[in-house]
Amino acid sequence: MRSDIVPGAVFPDYELSDHAGKRRKLSDLQGWQPMVLVLSRGSFCPKDRRQAEGLLQLHREMEVAYCRLVTISTDTIAETHEFRSGVGAHWPFLSDPRRTVQKDLDIAEYTDPVHNPMIPHVIVLEPRLVVYKIYNGYWFFGRPTVEDLRQDLRAVCKKCMPDWDITQPELRSAWQQGHKELFFPYGKTFSETLGEEI
């Protein structure tokens, strides 16, 4: 991994085609929410399929917790679509057959010249693509468990959601004084938040 990609740094805002061929920027997919970014070897890898299957239940939790999940692989759009569909995922999968991310982050898996994939990583991102934590998943147990990610997302949400603990007297006072921008949906209407859905 590039030496400047560390906790506290801003992750590059890559723009790639998704599983349906639509160009998507990471910042647009993230919006204001915490995000888990999975850098995957691709559909050929049984470890990556198992990881994606394990993320299915967590993704359902992430949706109601206002967090995002995105997978990037070096697969073609067709392979990306099949990978996503094959594991039953509903989050965006991005296709990077030109290996833009792999080259830019210096994460070519040189031990597999046949597939030339990325070294798998999972990056937990605070809003604005700020890196919170990086997991190197070359070995399967180097990847975060669902519980690891729950704990990371709890820490990030606590840090970035001003109404995390609404039992605080100052928040109750702010609510009573009409400072609704401190509470979800943070100055937006419910309709506006629906418009931000992926």
C-alpha positions as CSV (number, residue, x, y, z in Angstrom):
1,M,0.0,0.0,0.0
2,R,1.2,3.4,-0.9
3,S,3.0,5.0,2.1
4,D,0.7,8.0,2.3
5,I,-2.4,5.9,2.6
6,V,-2.6,5.8,6.4
7,P,-5.3,6.5,9.1
8,G,-6.2,10.2,8.9
9,A,-5.2,10.5,5.2
10,V,-7.8,11.2,2.5
11,F,-8.3,8.2,0.3
12,P,-8.2,8.8,-3.5
13,D,-11.7,9.6,-5.0
14,Y,-11.5,7.0,-7.8
15,E,-14.2,7.0,-10.5
16,L,-14.9,3.6,-12.0
17,S,-17.8,1.8,-13.7
18,D,-20.1,-0.1,-11.5
19,H,-21.7,-3.5,-12.0
20,A,-24.2,-2.0,-14.4
21,G,-21.7,0.1,-16.4
22,K,-22.5,3.4,-14.8
23,R,-19.5,5.7,-13.9
24,R,-19.4,6.2,-10.1
25,K,-17.1,8.3,-7.8
26,L,-16.3,6.9,-4.4
27,S,-17.2,10.3,-2.8
28,D,-20.7,10.2,-4.5
29,L,-21.2,6.6,-3.3
30,Q,-20.2,7.5,0.2
31,G,-22.2,10.8,0.6
32,W,-22.0,11.9,4.2
33,Q,-21.8,8.4,5.6
34,P,-19.1,6.1,6.9
35,M,-18.0,3.6,4.3
36,V,-16.3,0.2,4.2
37,L,-14.3,-0.2,0.9
38,V,-13.3,-3.8,-0.1
39,L,-10.5,-4.0,-2.6
40,S,-11.0,-7.5,-4.0
41,R,-9.0,-10.0,-6.1
42,G,-12.2,-10.7,-8.0
43,S,-14.7,-13.3,-8.8
44,F,-12.2,-16.0,-9.5
45,C,-11.0,-16.1,-5.8
46,P,-12.9,-18.3,-3.4
47,K,-11.7,-16.2,-0.5
48,D,-13.2,-13.1,-2.0
49,R,-16.5,-14.9,-2.6
50,R,-16.6,-16.1,1.0
51,Q,-15.8,-12.6,2.2
52,A,-18.6,-11.1,0.2
53,E,-21.0,-13.8,1.4
54,G,-20.0,-12.9,5.0
55,L,-20.7,-9.2,4.3
56,L,-24.3,-9.9,3.3
57,Q,-25.8,-9.8,6.8
58,L,-23.5,-6.9,7.8
59,H,-24.7,-4.9,4.8
60,R,-28.3,-5.2,6.0
61,E,-27.2,-3.7,9.3
62,M,-25.1,-1.0,7.6
63,E,-28.1,0.1,5.6
64,V,-30.2,0.9,8.7
65,A,-27.1,2.3,10.4
66,Y,-26.5,4.9,7.6
67,C,-23.2,3.4,6.5
68,R,-22.1,2.4,3.0
69,L,-20.3,-0.6,1.5
70,V,-18.5,-0.7,-1.9
71,T,-16.4,-3.4,-3.5
72,I,-13.7,-2.8,-6.2
73,S,-12.1,-5.6,-8.2
74,T,-10.0,-5.9,-11.3
75,D,-12.9,-7.9,-13.0
76,T,-14.5,-6.7,-16.2
77,I,-18.0,-5.2,-15.9
78,A,-19.6,-8.5,-16.9
79,E,-17.5,-10.4,-14.3
80,T,-18.3,-7.8,-11.7
81,H,-22.0,-8.1,-12.4
82,E,-21.8,-11.9,-12.1
83,F,-19.7,-11.7,-8.9
84,R,-22.2,-9.4,-7.3
85,S,-25.2,-11.3,-8.5
86,G,-23.7,-14.7,-7.6
87,V,-23.2,-13.8,-4.0
88,G,-26.5,-12.1,-3.7
89,A,-25.0,-8.7,-2.8
90,H,-27.0,-5.4,-3.1
91,W,-24.2,-2.9,-2.6
92,P,-22.2,-1.4,-5.5
93,F,-19.4,-3.4,-7.1
94,L,-16.9,-1.3,-9.2
95,S,-14.9,-2.7,-12.1
96,D,-11.3,-1.8,-12.6
97,P,-9.9,-4.0,-15.4
98,R,-7.3,-1.3,-16.3
99,R,-6.0,-1.7,-12.7
100,T,-6.0,2.0,-12.0
101,V,-6.5,1.4,-8.2
102,Q,-4.0,-1.5,-8.1
103,K,-1.3,0.7,-9.8
104,D,-2.0,3.9,-8.0
105,L,-2.0,2.3,-4.6
106,D,0.9,0.0,-5.5
107,I,-1.0,-3.2,-4.4
108,A,-0.3,-5.5,-7.4
109,E,-0.3,-9.1,-6.1
110,Y,2.9,-10.1,-7.8
111,T,2.6,-13.7,-6.6
112,D,-0.3,-14.2,-9.1
113,P,0.9,-13.1,-12.6
114,V,-1.9,-15.1,-14.2
115,H,-4.8,-13.0,-12.8
116,N,-2.7,-9.9,-11.9
117,P,-5.2,-8.9,-9.1
118,M,-4.9,-6.4,-6.3
119,I,-3.7,-7.5,-2.9
120,P,-7.0,-7.6,-1.1
121,H,-7.6,-4.8,1.4
122,V,-10.5,-3.5,3.4
123,I,-10.5,0.2,4.2
124,V,-12.9,1.7,6.7
125,L,-13.5,5.3,5.8
126,E,-14.9,8.2,7.8
127,P,-16.9,10.8,5.9
128,R,-15.0,12.7,3.2
129,L,-13.0,9.5,2.4
130,V,-10.8,9.9,5.5
131,V,-9.0,6.6,6.3
132,Y,-9.9,5.2,9.7
133,K,-8.4,1.7,9.4
134,I,-6.7,-0.5,6.8
135,Y,-6.7,-4.3,6.8
136,N,-4.4,-6.2,4.5
137,G,-6.2,-9.4,3.4
138,Y,-3.6,-11.2,1.4
139,W,-4.2,-14.0,4.0
140,F,-7.9,-14.6,4.7
141,F,-7.6,-14.1,8.4
142,G,-5.9,-10.7,7.8
143,R,-9.3,-9.5,6.7
144,P,-11.6,-8.0,9.2
145,T,-14.4,-10.1,10.7
146,V,-18.0,-8.8,10.6
147,E,-17.5,-8.0,14.3
148,D,-14.3,-6.1,13.6
149,L,-16.2,-4.0,11.1
150,R,-19.1,-3.4,13.5
151,Q,-16.6,-2.1,16.1
152,D,-14.9,0.1,13.5
153,L,-18.2,1.5,12.3
154,R,-19.3,2.1,15.9
155,A,-16.2,4.2,16.5
156,V,-16.5,6.1,13.2
157,C,-20.2,6.8,13.8
158,K,-19.6,7.9,17.3
159,K,-17.0,10.3,16.0
160,C,-18.9,11.7,13.0
161,M,-22.6,11.7,14.1
162,P,-23.2,14.7,16.3
163,D,-26.4,13.1,17.8
164,W,-24.7,9.8,18.7
165,D,-25.6,10.2,22.4
166,I,-28.9,12.0,22.5
167,T,-29.0,11.6,26.3
168,Q,-26.5,14.5,26.6
169,P,-28.3,17.5,28.2
170,E,-26.8,19.9,25.6
171,L,-28.3,17.9,22.8
172,R,-31.7,17.9,24.5
173,S,-31.4,21.7,24.9
174,A,-30.3,22.1,21.3
175,W,-33.4,20.1,20.1
176,Q,-35.7,22.2,22.3
177,Q,-34.1,25.4,20.8
178,G,-34.8,24.2,17.3
179,H,-31.2,23.3,16.3
180,K,-32.4,20.4,14.2
181,E,-29.3,20.4,12.0
182,L,-27.5,18.6,14.9
183,F,-29.8,15.6,14.5
184,F,-30.3,13.1,11.7
185,P,-30.9,14.0,8.8
186,Y,-28.7,16.9,9.7
187,G,-30.5,19.8,8.0
188,K,-31.9,17.8,5.2
189,T,-35.5,16.7,4.6
190,F,-36.3,13.0,4.7
191,S,-37.0,13.2,0.9
192,E,-33.5,14.6,0.3
193,T,-31.9,11.7,2.2
194,L,-33.9,9.3,0.1
195,G,-32.5,11.0,-3.0
196,E,-29.0,10.2,-1.8
197,E,-29.5,6.5,-1.8
198,I,-27.3,4.5,-4.0
